[in-house]
Amino acid sequence: MKKSHFDGIAEIYDETIPSHVALHYLERRRNLLEPLLGDGPVLDVGAGTGTIASLFAKKVSIIGVDFSFEMLRRAKPSIRRTHASGAALPFRSETFTLVYSVAMLHHLFDPDATVRVIKEMWRVTAHGGTIVIWDHNPLNPYWPFLMARVPQDDEPTRLVPLTEICEILRSCGANPIYNRWGWVPDFCPQWFLKTASCMEQCLERIPGLRKFSAHNVVTARKA
């Protein structure tokens, strides 16, 4: 089977962003996802080393899917791990009460692959369940500089526009809603993080400016 680019960087993947900045965004993702857990099960598509999934492993049954054996091998044993492509999820339709992906879509260089993955995520979402897609915002001017430095993006990538994500979901019958979040950069020193977090909350509320936030965060509930 074809090796993933991430097999070669799995050992250092969790160290590519300063830990205090990584924890800042991890907490924001927890705050978004935790109220949506329901009774489970939950699916993390592009789970990597399972950092996000491990937050919820004691609360619900959670499965992490990734195309990289090495990334999955480093995930905590509390997470059920499945080696698979997001474009062909090996699960029955309408299985999971929450299906999410974080910083995964931009690794799908082929636009057709983006369509297949989102449609697969929607297919396995249960009625009454929620899909969440959190990914890089191409309108944010800092991404090209950061992505040029980190090993996970040393491959063909494509930042997926918010409109494209929403259009694919609408083609599935979804009614997506979105936010644009994230202004704390990787170079933010730890001593400045609290102030930067307050500034981030303000910037996210400013019309016209918030569209340049680092992340597009799209959610849709399956009726």
C-alpha positions in Angstrom: 0.0 0.0 0.0 1.2 3.5 -0.8 3.0 5.2 2.1 1.7 8.4 3.4 3.9 11.6 3.5 3.0 11.6 7.2 4.7 8.2 7.8 8.0 10.0 7.4 7.3 12.8 9.9 5.1 11.1 12.5 7.9 11.1 15.0 8.2 14.9 15.0 4.7 15.9 14.0 3.5 16.8 17.5 6.5 19.1 18.0 6.2 21.3 14.9 4.2 24.0 16.6 5.2 25.5 20.0 3.3 23.5 22.7 1.6 26.6 24.3 0.2 27.6 20.9 -0.9 24.1 20.1 -2.6 23.8 23.5 -4.4 27.1 22.8 -6.0 25.8 19.7 -6.6 22.3 21.2 -8.7 24.0 23.9 -10.7 25.9 21.4 -11.4 22.7 19.5 -12.4 20.9 22.7 -14.8 23.8 23.5 -16.5 23.4 20.1 -16.6 19.6 19.9 -17.4 18.5 23.4 -21.0 19.9 23.5 -21.6 18.0 20.2 -20.5 14.6 21.4 -23.9 13.2 22.3 -23.9 9.5 23.2 -21.4 8.6 20.5 -19.9 7.0 18.7 -17.6 9.7 17.3 -15.4 9.7 14.2 -12.2 11.7 13.8 -11.3 11.8 10.1 -7.6 12.5 9.6 -7.0 11.8 13.3 -3.2 11.7 13.0 -1.6 10.9 16.4 -5.1 11.2 18.1 -4.4 14.4 20.1 -8.0 15.7 19.7 -9.6 12.3 19.9 -7.9 11.5 23.2 -9.7 14.4 24.8 -13.0 12.5 24.5 -11.9 8.9 24.8 -13.2 8.6 28.4 -16.6 10.1 27.5 -17.6 8.3 24.3 -16.5 5.6 21.9 -14.3 7.3 19.4 -12.5 6.1 16.3 -9.6 7.8 14.6 -9.2 7.3 10.9 -6.0 8.2 9.1 -4.1 7.1 6.0 -0.8 7.1 7.8 0.1 3.9 9.7 2.9 5.7 11.6 0.7 8.5 12.8 -1.9 6.0 14.0 0.7 3.9 15.7 1.6 6.8 17.9 -2.0 7.5 19.0 -3.0 6.7 22.5 -4.4 3.1 23.0 -7.6 4.5 24.4 -8.6 5.4 20.8 -9.8 2.9 18.4 -7.7 3.3 15.2 -8.6 2.5 11.6 -6.2 2.8 8.7 -8.3 4.1 5.8 -8.8 6.9 3.3 -11.3 9.6 4.2 -12.7 9.2 0.7 -13.8 5.6 1.4 -14.7 5.3 5.0 -15.2 1.7 6.0 -18.3 2.3 8.1 -22.1 1.9 7.6 -24.1 5.0 6.7 -25.5 7.0 9.6 -23.3 5.5 12.2 -21.7 8.4 14.1 -23.4 11.2 16.2 -20.3 13.4 15.6 -18.0 13.3 12.6 -15.2 15.9 12.4 -12.0 16.7 10.7 -9.4 19.3 11.8 -6.6 20.6 9.5 -7.1 17.7 7.1 -8.8 19.0 4.0 -5.9 21.2 2.8 -3.8 18.0 2.3 -6.2 16.8 -0.4 -4.7 18.4 -3.4 -7.3 17.0 -5.8 -10.6 19.0 -5.6 -12.5 15.8 -6.4 -10.9 14.1 -3.4 -12.2 17.0 -1.3 -15.7 16.3 -2.6 -15.5 12.6 -1.9 -14.2 13.0 1.7 -16.9 15.5 2.7 -19.6 13.4 1.2 -18.3 10.3 3.0 -18.2 12.2 6.3 -21.8 13.3 5.7 -22.8 9.7 4.7 -21.6 8.2 8.0 -23.1 11.0 10.1 -26.2 9.8 11.9 -29.6 11.5 11.8 -29.5 14.1 14.5 -25.7 14.1 14.4 -23.3 16.8 13.5 -20.4 17.2 11.0 -17.6 19.6 11.8 -14.9 20.7 9.4 -12.2 22.9 10.8 -9.5 23.9 8.3 -7.1 26.5 7.0 -8.7 29.7 5.6 -7.1 30.6 2.3 -7.9 34.3 2.9 -5.5 34.4 5.8 -2.2 35.8 4.4 0.1 34.1 6.9 -0.6 30.5 5.9 1.9 30.4 3.0 4.7 31.5 5.3 3.9 29.0 8.0 3.2 26.1 5.7 6.6 26.6 4.0 8.3 26.0 7.3 6.4 23.0 8.8 7.2 19.4 7.5 3.6 18.3 7.4 2.9 20.7 4.6 6.0 19.7 2.6 3.8 18.1 -0.1 1.2 19.4 -2.6 -1.5 21.2 -0.6 -4.6 23.2 -1.5 -6.3 25.6 0.9 -10.0 25.0 0.4 -12.3 28.0 0.2 -15.1 28.3 2.7 -17.6 28.6 -0.2 -16.4 25.3 -1.6 -16.9 23.4 1.7 -20.4 24.9 2.1 -21.4 24.1 -1.5 -20.4 20.5 -1.1 -22.3 20.1 2.1 -25.4 21.8 0.5 -25.2 19.3 -2.3 -25.6 16.6 0.4 -28.7 18.3 1.7 -27.0 20.0 4.6 -27.6 23.5 5.9 -24.0 24.5 7.0 -23.2 27.3 9.3 -19.7 28.7 9.7 -17.4 30.8 11.9 -13.9 32.2 11.2 -11.6 31.8 14.1 -7.9 32.1 15.0 -5.4 34.9 15.3 -2.8 33.5 17.6 0.3 32.8 15.5 2.9 30.1 16.0 5.5 32.7 16.9 3.5 34.1 19.8 5.6 33.9 23.0 4.2 32.1 26.0 4.3 35.2 28.1 2.1 37.0 25.6 -0.4 34.2 25.0 -3.1 35.5 27.4 -3.1 38.9 25.8 -3.0 37.4 22.3 -6.0 35.3 23.2 -8.0 38.4 24.3 -7.0 40.2 21.1 -8.1 37.1 19.1 -11.6 37.2 20.6 -11.9 40.9 19.6 -10.6 40.4 16.1 -13.0 37.6 15.5 -15.9 40.0 16.2 -14.9 42.7 13.7 -16.9 42.6 10.5 -14.7 42.7 7.4 -11.6 41.7 9.4 -12.7 38.4 10.8 -12.9 36.9 7.3 -9.1 36.8 7.4 -9.0 34.6 10.5 -6.7 31.6 10.3 -9.5 29.0 10.3 -12.8 28.2 8.6 -15.0 26.3 11.0 -18.1 24.7 9.4 -20.8 22.7 11.1 -24.0 21.1 9.9 -26.6 19.0 11.7 -28.1 16.1 9.9 -31.9 16.2 10.2 
